[in-house]
Amino acid sequence: MNIQLRYFASIREAIGTGSESVQTQAATLAALRAELVARGGVYADVLAPGKAVRVALNQAMSDEAAALVDGAEVGFFPPVTGG
């Protein structure tokens, strides 16, 4: 399936792009994250298991167990604090 990835804040800066379109066989957000980590390099660094990363599916914050569908938009966010 084809999905659109969006990266925000420090994740976007590390990867060097704000978005990309990818083909994936991942069934869940967790599986997608694992595929991206398997790319190695900066993806492995910023999306590694244990790193605090929030994930949104079609503009709604989601659990990594959420199912992917063709045409989905997935956003990756670092932890954010405000004041």
Backbone torsions as a table, in degrees:
resi	resn	phi	psi	omega
1	MET	NA	157.0	179.6
2	ASN	-103.7	128.7	177.3
3	ILE	-132.0	158.9	178.3
4	GLN	-105.7	126.9	177.7
5	LEU	-102.8	140.8	175.3
6	ARG	-126.6	135.0	179.4
7	TYR	-118.5	140.6	-175.5
8	PHE	-126.4	152.0	173.5
9	ALA	53.7	-128.8	-174.7
10	SER	-64.3	-27.3	177.1
11	ILE	-67.3	-44.5	177.5
12	ARG	-60.1	-44.4	-179.7
13	GLU	-62.5	-41.8	-178.5
14	ALA	-68.3	-43.3	-177.4
15	ILE	-75.9	-30.5	177.1
16	GLY	93.2	9.2	176.6
17	THR	-152.5	153.2	178.5
18	GLY	-90.4	-17.5	-178.8
19	SER	-160.4	158.7	173.4
20	GLU	-159.8	154.1	175.7
21	SER	-102.5	133.1	-178.4
22	VAL	-133.8	153.1	170.3
23	GLN	-95.8	134.0	-178.7
24	THR	-143.8	154.5	171.8
25	GLN	-107.0	2.1	-178.0
26	ALA	-62.6	137.0	179.3
27	ALA	-93.8	-21.4	-177.4
28	THR	-133.3	167.8	175.7
29	LEU	-62.6	-37.6	178.2
30	ALA	-61.9	-43.2	179.6
31	ALA	-66.5	-36.9	177.1
32	LEU	-64.0	-45.7	178.9
33	ARG	-59.8	-40.9	178.0
34	ALA	-62.8	-40.2	176.8
35	GLU	-61.0	-42.9	-179.4
36	LEU	-67.0	-41.1	177.2
37	VAL	-60.9	-37.5	-179.5
38	ALA	-65.4	-17.0	174.4
39	ARG	-63.1	-25.2	-179.1
40	GLY	82.7	-167.3	177.4
41	GLY	55.8	-138.1	-176.2
42	VAL	-63.7	-32.9	177.2
43	TYR	-59.8	-44.5	179.1
44	ALA	-64.3	-35.5	-179.2
45	ASP	-69.2	-51.0	-172.2
46	VAL	-84.1	-22.3	-177.3
47	LEU	-111.6	9.2	-176.5
48	ALA	-54.5	147.4	174.3
49	PRO	-56.1	139.7	-178.6
50	GLY	94.3	-19.6	175.3
51	LYS	-76.6	139.0	178.2
52	ALA	-75.7	104.2	179.2
53	VAL	-134.6	129.0	174.9
54	ARG	-92.7	149.3	-178.3
55	VAL	-130.0	135.2	176.2
56	ALA	-116.6	141.0	176.2
57	LEU	-117.9	119.2	-178.0
58	ASN	49.9	47.8	173.9
59	GLN	67.5	23.5	173.8
60	ALA	-128.7	128.0	178.5
61	MET	-56.1	135.4	-171.5
62	SER	-137.2	156.5	171.5
63	ASP	-77.0	149.2	-178.6
64	GLU	-68.4	-7.6	176.1
65	ALA	-83.0	-6.3	-178.6
66	ALA	-61.2	141.0	-178.7
67	ALA	-79.4	139.5	174.7
68	LEU	-87.1	149.2	173.7
69	VAL	-131.3	155.6	179.1
70	ASP	-57.1	135.6	178.7
71	GLY	85.2	3.7	-178.5
72	ALA	-66.1	154.8	171.6
73	GLU	-111.7	126.9	-178.7
74	VAL	-120.6	127.3	178.9
75	GLY	-112.4	138.3	176.7
76	PHE	-114.3	127.0	-176.4
77	PHE	-126.2	138.8	170.7
78	PRO	-75.7	166.3	176.0
79	PRO	-61.6	142.6	-175.7
80	VAL	-128.2	136.1	171.3
81	THR	-121.4	154.2	-179.7
82	GLY	-139.0	175.7	179.2
83	GLY	-168.7	NA	NA
